[in-house]
């Protein structure tokens, strides 16, 4: 269960797959709401602390289902805060760092009645 996983879908290329193998994970701490929690709102405020000291907190790219999401970054506390517009059902959130080495983390947030 500790092995990083990527969801392969129709349309993923061999180039994409090889990029996934060479990148590292972004480590987030103190996430609110926690990963795995079903949300009743489609406009949650999400906060997390970027634990990777070698990743500049202001150089991240955040997206929801491939659409860019703006965020606020506090360099002193390394906290990121963003409010994505989610849809009912499953939403894929992704945070990328395009420095060297490239890093990424993604997760699914489900909105709607439990």
N, C-alpha and C positions, 0 to 999 in steps of 0.2 A: 504493500500500500504506500510505501514511501517513494516509489519510482514516479517521477513526473510523467504525466499523461497528456496527450494532445488528442482532441477529437478529430478524426479524419472524416471528411464529408466529400460527396461527389463534387469534383471540381478542384480539390487540392492537388497541386502539382508535385512532382518529384523535387523541384527546386524548393518549394515551401517546406516539404518534409525534411530535406537535408538542412535547411536553415533552422528548423526546430531542434534538430539534433545537436547543433553547435551553439545554441544560446543557453544562457543561465536563467534561473528563476529570480524574479523580484520577490523579496521577502517583506510582507506587510505585518504589522503588529497592531494590537488594540483596535481592530476594525469594529465600526458601528455603522449599520447593524452587522452582526456577525454573519459570516458565510454560512449558508444553509437555512437562514431564517426566511420564511415566506412573508412577504410584505403586503400590507393592505393598501398602501399608497403607491401611486405611480410617479411621485416626485420626492423620493427620500433624499435626505442629506446624508452622504456617506463620508466618513472620516477614517483615516488610517495613518499610522506612523510608518514611514519608509525606513526599514531596518538596515538596508545596505548602505554603509557609509561611503562607498565609492561611487554611488549613483547620485548625481546632483538632483535635489528634489524639484527644482524648477525646469528640468529638461525631460520631463515625462510626456508621453502622449497617451491620453485616455480616450477610449471609444466605447460606445454602446451599439452592438450589432453593426459595427463598421462605421458608425457615425461619430465624428469628433465630439468630445465633451470637454468644456472648459473647466478649469479647476483653480483653486487657490492653494498656494504652497507657503508654509512657514518654514524658512530655512533654519531658524533656531531650534525649533522642536521637531523638525523634519516631518511635520504633519501635512497631509493633503486633505482637502475638503472639496467635494463636488456634489452636484445635484443633477443627476441625469434624468431625462424625461423617459420613463419606462413605459412599456405597453403591458396590457394584461397578458399573463402567461409567462413564458421563459424569455429572459433577456441576457445576452452575453456581454459581460463587461471585460475589457482588456486594458492593461497598462503596459506600455512599451517604453524601453529606453534604447535609443539607437546608437549609444556610444560603444566603446569597446571594453569588454565584450558586450554584445547585445544581450538584453534581458527582457523578460516578459512574464506576466502573470495574467491569468484569466479565470473567470468563474461565472456561474449562472445565477441570476436572481429571478425568482418567481414572484409575480404580483397577482393578487386575486384572493378570493375567499379560500380559507383552508379546508 
